[in-house]
Amino acid sequence: MKILHAIGLTLLFLLTTLSSSGAAEADLRAIIAKFATVTDFSETGAVVQELTATGDPAVERPLAALADGNLYVRTADSMVFVGKEGDENVQLFDPLSGEPAGEASEDDITKISVNNTLRRTIRDALGTLTLGSKDPTVRIAAADTMFKTPDAANIGPLDAAIASESVASVKALLEQARAASILVSDKPDADKLAAIALIGARGDRDAVSLLTSVEANASGAVKDAATAAIANINSTLALWDAGQNIWYGISLGSVLLLAAIGLAITFGVMGVINMAHGEMVMLGAYTTFVVQQVIRTSFPGLFDWSLVIALPLAFLVAAFVGLIIERGVIRFLYGRPLETLLATWGVSLILQQAVRSIFGPTNQEVGNPSWMSGSFDVGQLAITWNRLWILVFALTVFGMLVYVMKRTPWGLQMRAVTANRRMAASMGIRTPWVDALTFALGSGIAGIAGVALSQIDNVSPNLGRGYIIDSFMVVVFGGVGNLWGTLVGAFSLGIVNKVLEPYAGAVLGKIVVLVLIILFIQKRPRGLFALKGRAVEA
Amino acid sequence: MRGNFSTITKMVSAGVVAAGLMISAPARAADDTIKVGILHSLSGTMAISETTLKDAMLMLIDEQNAKGGLLGKKLEAVVVDPASNWPLFAEKARELISKDKVAAVFGCWTSVSRKSVLPVFSELDNILFYPVQYEGEESERNVFYTGAAPNQQAIPAVDYLMSKDGGSVKRWVLEGTDYVYPRTTNKILEAYLKSKGVAAEDIMTNYTPFGFSDWQTEVSAIKKFGSAGKKTAVVSTVNGDANVPFYKELGNQGIKAEDIPVMAFSVGEEELAGLDAKPLVGHLAAWNYFESVSTPENKKFIADWHKFIKNNKRTTNDPMEAHYIGFNMWVKAVQKAGTTDPDKVIDAMVGVSVPNLTGGYSTMMPNHHITKPVLIGEIQANGQFETVSKTPGLVMGDEWSDYLPDSKDLISDWRAPLSCGNFNVKTGKCGGKGTN
């Protein structure tokens, strides 16, 4: 017991010597305790100001918690804690040391509420406080914040930080933040001109934003320099904008390709007008939802793998449903396109209502794994990870499908049956089974498309509706029966759509694309890549 | 107000009609009950929003019956499914009134469905309670509007953003789905912002089609518009279904609420249930009710709802509260009139006052709109809203906007002797013209 006591005392001693000083900590605690009595946002803001005015890095923890909505007051004794929501109770931590301090039920504590203005104040304050952080990413964030909210008072701390900075990229950002601060200070014009040159070289939207406000408030040489720098950046950005539009087009194209690729089999190769195609996509998305539900409740650690696990399952579920539809309905209707259209439309309504009855009419939440969230910059292009992965995925699926069709015996049989059914049957191919499996393959691919689309769209019973028209458009435009046509069709429609959109708007852009397709089909009724030969006449 | 359509829906409306007929409940002939019609889509694109309202109405009717019914009779719900098909709304309304002889109808969500049933209600002289926020510019004798008019949602929301607490916004993006509600609301907002001294180049208006899912260009345009050195905010009248991809794209492109907040008029608890709300913390919504409002009435309502629907995770939302208010008002008016005869009930409705769920009373005004508080909420990580601002008093629904040249001289008063929904105070004549 005594030993424990001694260890405790030593620890306490160590703690007090490690923290800046005991008295300062007591001061901080006194300020933090004021959070317990705030009644509105302006009072909370006043306490935040007081905390940041101490300049003590230790205030980072409570302020960050406040900004994230994790700062609580215990009703019983008005103590302030950082909280972390657990399964039932909220776990409490000391706001300065971060030591665990027990837990409390949600009824016993009140959250200190924040609004956007407060969040912004805190973020700016933390920017200055975290300049000396050991983690380069935190320093980058700090430099970024200080660049966006320039303040003449920042010049001193930034000078110090630049002097001690070892990473070149961080140093450059710090220098830009310093330049921004110089622009709002009362330094001589020569310094400001140098600062404008430095910021002009940064060349992004934030630089334009900053220079625009400088331009509005300055006069003489500084104003002219700012105007010139803005014009310069804008002309470069215009080029990047064009690149951005094309990337958006490629990304939209990959979504169209994914949605259409299954249809390219069922409609393109088999000639079945399959109105239930969108519902296969929906089934794939719901499979993802179910997989994620199971993972959330039973294996939370596997969440980042949920999509990989969902892929084969979605394929199997959709392929199985497709098989049933083919065996149960479509095989009786080959060669009767109108009846197929109506029957598959009916099937699609049944599937939608079935999903609505089982899962309810509301949207289901499908989460993005961490590797599919956020974005990265290439030059001035912001590329979001989920779009990039969907592009990669669409191309992979396409590649595999082409391989199956062109290089495997099954693909050969499929093509043989499509080209000449009677001849194929005479050669010993079981055409009914080939039909069933081809339809199942097309449906299964629609299912895995659903896994990808669940990442960017609503998972609701109506999911398939949004894609069915686009899918038919892509397959018809690309040329029925030609996989490569579908690929080219999807990407050209995507790019045309996205290049038009900034000028014409989304609504008019879509109309223009539809008109263009109608004109194109008038000219080339069989699409971009028409199949030639006897199969076409059959 | 919200809506959706697709060309395919129209192509095979016949099939949908058949589906709708199958689902509609059989009407039982019984004179000892009072029938209440429920006209909400249970299939098709709008089922996502309207099914909940059907359930909420069934719950309210159950509760009234448990309290002993109305005028000594039990209430009986007649549920029909107009299947998100606008012409079918009119047919189903006619069926409810002529065949089932309902005393009042609670229903509709989209403005186009409301417009499609209006002639039926005035021809057959029945009552419709419309529970959704809408664009205004309408006041009908047979309709009671329990959702918000633009001045009960859009104008206070913009006022909040312009205030110091809201970030003193100077530059505005009006982003909407391309149909009547966003277009009219944005027209009103544009006129309002200009009257507050906002320059035309500081307002960007953009529309997207229904169910739009590829928001990359729009979000990067917002980013670009927001980099002009002035505080920027987005006012979103984007339709329910398109919101999820919109917010996902905002999150992925790193637009934070502290930098460019998005104020939404069509995003409620129900819509947020479909997505991970963590990247959206701090974005805003304006409504007259939030599930998180902590009043005894609301706690009881939520508990009753969970019990009725047998699911503790189902959220409540603003249109549900509107039905709660509307239904209680109707009950009170029937008791006051001593009959369910629509003519007498319509006259008895004006002035009826019932508790709402946010701790006050809502009153039916002579223009058939109600008084409500306006709440501004911030999205929280758990998909709920936290109220950050509330109007000090109740706001009275203004059917004819004061900011549109065509409607600023119009008023509506359904009490005798005026009895007019569009009285022009300049010319002194009934029958002025609105914008739609």
Interface residues (C-beta under 8 A of the other chain):
Chain A: F41 G69 S113 N115 N116 T117 R119 R120 R123 R205 D206 V208 S209 L210 L211 T212 S213 A216 Q244 N245 Y248 S251 L252 V255 M275 L342 W345 G346 L349 Q352 Q353 R356 G360 P361 T362 N363 Q364 E365 G367 N368 S373 G374 S375 A382 T384 W385 N386 R387 I456 D457 N458 V459 S460 P461 N462 R465 G466 I468 I469 K498 E501 P502 G505 A506 V507 K510
Chain B: N4 S6 T7 I8 V12 G15 V16 A19 S43 T45 A47 I48 T51 T52 K164 D165 G166 G167 D178 N206 Y207 T208 P209 G211 F212 S213 D214 Q216 T217 E218 S220 A221 K223 K224 G226 S227 A228 G229 K230 D241 V244 P245 K248 E249 G251 N252 Q253 G254 A257 E258 D259 P261 E270 E271 A273 G274 L275 D276 P279 V281 G282 E378 Q380 A381 E386 V388
